[in-house]
C-alpha cells in the first residue's frame, strides 16, 4: 500500500462524484455534475456544468467548474475537449447512420 496509514488511509482517499447527461438528437449534450474530495486529501468541492456537440466522427465538449466555497483555486476554470471517434471508421457507421 502506498498510504502510510494502511487500508484505513486508503478508505479516506475515496472521492465522491456523479453527474447527469442528456443528449438531444444524438448531437447536442447538456451535462451537470458534482465532485467532493475529503478535506484531508485536498478538500476540492465543485459543481460542473457542460455542453457537448457531436458531428459524424468529431466531438467538442465544454465544461465550467463552479467551486462551492469562496477563493477556491479552481474558481473560473474552463475545460475543453476535442474528440475523434476512431471506431466509426472500423465498422463504417457513425451515430448519424445508426
N, C-alpha and C positions, 0 to 999 in steps of 0.2 A: 504494500500500500504506500502511496506517495504522501498520504496525510499523516502528520506527526501524532495525531490523536487516534489513529487506527480507524476501525469501522465506524465508530461514533462520529468521528470527524468527517468521514465520507458522507454520512447521512446529512450533516449540517451543510454540505456543499450543494444540496439539491436546489435547483431553481424552479420556479413556478411560472409557466407561461401558457397562453392559449389565445385563440382568435377565431374570427369568423370571416368567411369569404363568400361573396355572391357573384356569380357570373351571369351576364346578360348576353344572350345570343352567342355564347361561346367566344366572345370577342372582347367584352369590357368587364372588368372586375372591380369590385369595391371591397376593401378589407378593413378590419379593426382588430386590435389585439392588446394584450396586457402582458407585461413581464415583471417579475418580482424576484429579487435576489436577497438572500439573508444579509442582515446588516454586518455580520461577522465576515462576510466574503465580498463586501463592496457596497451593498445596500442599494443597488440600482433598482429603481422602480419607475416604469413609464408605460404610457399608453401609446399605441401606434395606430395611425390612420393611413390608408394607402389606396392607390388606384393601379390598375393594370390594363394593358392593351395587348391583344394578340392578333396578328395578321399572318396567315399561312405559317411559315416556319419561324417568324420573328416575334419577339415579345419585348415589352418595355414595362417596367414596374417602377413605381414611385412610392415612397413612404415618408412620413413625418413623425418624429418622436416627440411626445408631449410628456415631460417629466411631471411627477406627482408632487414635487416639492420645489421650493424656490432655490435659485442659484445652483442648479444642478449642472454638472459638467456636460451632459448630453443635451442641454437646452438648445432648441432651434436646430436640431440635427435633421438633415435630409438624406435619404438613401435612394439611389438609383440603381437599377439593374437592367442590363440588356441581355436578352435571351435568344438562343438559336437552337431549334429542335432538330438534332441530327437524326432522330428516329423517324421523322417524317419522310426522309429520303429512303430509308431502309424498306419500309412497307409501301411506299408510294402514295401515302394518303396524308392529308392534313386534317385539322379539325373542321375545316370548311367542307371537305368531301365526306366526312363521316356522318 
